[in-house]
């Protein structure tokens, strides 16, 4: 039996993704935001946390990237992907919709539907799609956009199902724990890093990419994030194909250490389905 923190409340896509890797004996603990879920691991309230990291339509979840790159170290032990579909839901007694609550990523993936059907509706941002559904009865908004399962959880009525603008939307979630035991190489792995350059200069990113290219290591993800020190100072979150124990990956890291201020190892773990 293991204890898992996740982005709650019940009825989130994160909970649905978590059910793909847990069993009925595991303890699942919902938290109000990504930071709280990750801090549950840092504070020994949970062994693992599952949080979203990127969506195929909307892009990265910045809060997850920033939390992994800073603060007490955590590492990624695995990943889960989940197809994402949205539903518009209300209380059973609601007759008109002038305001809609949802998470900003969900709103971005349903913009065409909203623009066509509720162009004048006020959009209210919530910490998660499930939070929008959960708070519907005690809030001052009329409808929520969330996973269809949230309607069942909270006794709501689905007005329209599958309202996303992209039928193929997928969200990737990462399973995070404290540093310690890195999963063994499977031959279909991903290694994640936070790379901090000493001084921002022309060609800094090219120098980083060249180290991977020299070793034939393929990058699957790269995102720049502000360090918070000063305007224009960034670090990079990088995912590469391969395991930290693979010679090409380890040689690329040796090269990076000679030019970078710091490199935070964020984990080597099996890629979902062996895909990039």
C-alpha positions in Angstrom: 0.0 0.0 0.0 1.3 3.4 -1.0 0.1 7.0 -0.3 -0.4 9.4 -3.2 -1.1 13.1 -3.2 -2.7 14.6 -6.2 -4.2 17.8 -7.6 -7.8 17.7 -6.2 -10.5 17.8 -5.3 -12.0 14.4 -6.3 -13.2 14.4 -9.9 -10.1 16.0 -11.5 -8.3 14.6 -14.5 -5.3 14.0 -12.2 -7.4 11.7 -10.1 -8.5 9.8 -13.2 -4.8 9.5 -14.3 -3.8 8.3 -10.8 -6.4 5.5 -11.0 -4.4 4.1 -14.0 -1.4 3.3 -11.7 -2.9 2.6 -8.3 -5.1 0.0 -6.8 -7.9 -0.1 -4.2 -5.5 -0.6 -1.3 -3.6 2.6 -2.0 -4.4 5.9 -0.2 -5.2 8.8 -2.5 -5.1 12.3 -0.9 -6.4 15.3 -2.8 -4.7 18.7 -2.4 -5.9 22.2 -3.5 -3.0 22.9 -5.9 0.2 21.6 -7.4 2.4 23.1 -4.8 0.4 21.6 -1.9 0.5 18.2 -3.6 4.3 18.3 -4.1 4.8 19.6 -0.5 2.9 16.6 0.8 5.8 14.5 -0.4 8.4 17.0 0.9 6.7 16.9 4.3 6.3 13.1 4.4 2.5 13.3 4.2 2.6 11.1 1.1 5.1 8.9 -0.7 4.3 10.1 -4.1 2.5 13.0 -5.8 0.9 13.0 -9.3 0.6 16.4 -11.0 0.1 17.6 -14.6 3.1 18.8 -16.4 2.0 19.5 -20.0 -1.0 19.4 -22.3 -0.9 18.7 -26.1 -3.1 21.7 -26.8 -2.4 24.3 -24.1 1.3 23.5 -23.4 3.2 23.4 -20.1 1.9 23.6 -16.6 4.3 26.3 -15.4 3.7 25.8 -11.7 4.8 22.2 -11.9 8.0 23.1 -13.8 8.9 25.8 -11.3 8.2 23.6 -8.3 10.5 20.9 -9.7 13.3 23.3 -10.5 13.3 25.1 -7.1 12.8 24.3 -3.5 13.6 21.0 -1.8 14.6 18.5 -4.5 12.0 16.1 -5.9 12.4 13.6 -8.8 10.1 12.1 -11.3 9.6 8.4 -11.0 7.2 7.9 -13.8 4.6 9.5 -16.1 1.0 8.9 -17.1 -0.8 10.2 -20.2 -4.6 10.7 -20.3 -6.9 11.7 -23.1 -8.9 14.8 -21.9 -12.5 15.6 -22.7 -14.6 18.3 -21.1 -18.3 18.7 -20.3 -20.4 21.8 -19.5 -22.4 21.1 -16.3 -24.9 23.0 -14.1 -27.0 22.4 -11.1 -30.2 20.5 -12.0 -32.3 23.6 -11.4 -30.2 26.0 -13.5 -32.1 27.5 -16.5 -29.7 30.1 -17.9 -25.9 30.4 -18.1 -24.3 33.8 -17.8 -21.1 32.8 -16.1 -18.8 29.7 -16.4 -16.1 28.6 -14.1 -13.2 26.3 -14.9 -9.4 26.0 -14.9 -7.6 28.3 -17.4 -6.2 25.3 -19.3 -9.7 23.9 -19.8 -11.1 27.3 -20.8 -8.3 27.5 -23.4 -9.2 24.1 -24.8 -13.0 25.0 -25.1 -12.7 28.5 -26.5 -14.5 27.8 -29.8 -17.4 26.1 -28.0 -17.7 29.0 -25.5 -17.4 31.7 -28.3 -20.1 30.0 -30.3 -22.6 29.1 -27.6 -21.9 31.5 -24.7 -20.1 34.5 -26.2 -21.2 36.9 -23.4 -20.6 34.6 -20.5 -18.2 35.6 -17.8 -15.3 33.1 -17.4 -14.2 32.5 -13.9 -10.8 30.9 -13.2 -10.6 28.1 -10.6 -7.7 26.0 -9.2 -8.9 22.9 -11.0 -11.8 21.8 -13.2 -13.2 19.7 -10.3 -13.0 22.7 -8.0 -15.3 24.5 -10.4 -17.8 21.7 -10.3 -17.5 21.1 -6.5 -18.1 24.8 -5.7 -21.0 25.3 -8.2 -23.8 24.9 -5.6 -22.3 27.5 -3.2 -20.8 29.9 -5.8 -22.1 32.8 -7.7 -21.5 31.3 -11.2 -24.0 29.3 -13.3 -22.0 26.5 -14.9 -18.7 24.7 -14.8 -16.5 23.0 -17.4 -14.9 19.8 -16.0 -14.5 16.1 -16.6 -17.8 14.3 -17.0 -17.0 12.2 -13.9 -17.1 15.4 -11.8 -20.9 15.7 -12.6 -21.4 12.3 -11.0 -19.3 13.1 -8.0 -21.2 16.4 -7.2 -24.7 15.7 -8.5 -24.6 18.0 -11.5 -26.4 17.9 -14.8 -24.3 17.6 -18.0 -25.6 20.2 -20.5 -23.2 19.3 -23.3 -20.5 16.6 -23.3 -17.2 16.5 -25.3 -17.0 20.3 -25.8 -13.2 20.5 -26.3 -11.9 22.1 -29.5 -9.5 19.3 -30.1 -10.7 15.7 -30.0 -7.1 14.4 -29.6 -6.1 16.5 -26.5 -3.8 14.6 -24.1 -2.4 15.6 -20.8 0.9 14.2 -19.4 1.2 13.8 -15.6 4.4 13.1 -13.7 4.7 10.9 -10.6 7.1 12.5 -8.2 8.8 11.3 -5.0 11.9 12.2 -3.0 15.4 11.5 -4.4 16.7 8.1 -3.8 16.1 5.1 -6.0 16.1 5.9 -9.7 14.1 3.4 -11.8 16.4 1.1 -13.8 16.8 1.6 -17.5 14.1 0.0 -19.6 15.4 1.0 -23.1 12.4 3.4 -23.4 13.2 6.1 -20.9 13.1 9.8 -20.4 15.5 11.9 -18.4 14.4 15.3 -17.1 16.8 18.2 -16.1 16.7 21.8 -14.9 19.7 23.5 -16.4 20.9 26.9 -15.0 23.4 28.9 -17.1 25.9 31.0 -15.2 25.5 34.2 -17.3 23.0 34.8 -20.0 24.9 35.3 -23.3 24.4 35.0 -27.0 24.4 31.3 -28.0 23.9 30.0 -24.5 21.0 27.7 -25.5 22.9 26.6 -28.7 25.8 25.5 -26.5 23.5 23.4 -24.4 21.8 21.8 -27.3 25.2 21.1 -29.0 26.3 18.9 -26.0 23.3 16.7 -26.6 23.7 16.7 -30.4 27.3 15.6 -30.1 26.2 12.5 -28.2 23.3 11.8 -30.4 20.8 12.4 -27.6 17.3 13.4 -28.8 15.4 16.2 -26.9 11.7 15.6 -26.4 10.9 18.8 -24.5 12.6 22.2 -23.7 11.1 25.1 -21.9 12.7 28.3 -20.6 11.5 29.6 -17.2 12.5 32.8 -15.3 14.8 32.1 -12.3 13.1 34.9 -10.3 16.5 36.6 -9.7 16.1 39.4 -12.2 14.4 40.2 -15.4 15.9 38.3 -18.3 17.5 35.6 -16.2 16.3 32.1 -17.2 16.9 28.4 -16.7 15.8 25.6 -18.9 13.7 22.5 -18.3 14.8 19.8 -20.6 13.6 16.3 -21.3 15.8 13.9 -23.4 15.3 10.4 -24.6 17.4 7.9 -22.6 18.4 7.1 -19.0 20.9 8.8 -16.8 22.9 5.5 -16.9 23.0 5.4 -20.7 26.5 6.5 -21.8 25.4 9.1 -24.4 23.2 10.9 -21.7 25.8 10.8 -19.0 28.5 12.1 -21.4 26.2 15.0 -22.5 25.7 15.8 -18.8 29.5 15.8 -18.2 29.8 18.4 -21.0 27.0 20.5 -19.6 28.5 20.6 -16.1 31.6 22.3 -17.5 29.5 25.3 -18.8 26.5 25.6 -16.6 26.1 27.1 -13.1 24.0 24.2 -11.9 22.1 21.2 -13.2 19.3 19.7 -11.2 18.6 16.1 -12.0 14.8 15.7 -12.1 14.7 11.9 -12.8 15.1 9.1 -15.3 11.9 7.1 -15.8 10.0 4.9 -18.3 8.3 6.9 -21.1 4.6 6.2 -21.3 4.1 3.5 -24.0 7.7 4.0 -25.1 6.6 7.1 -27.0 8.4 10.4 -27.0 
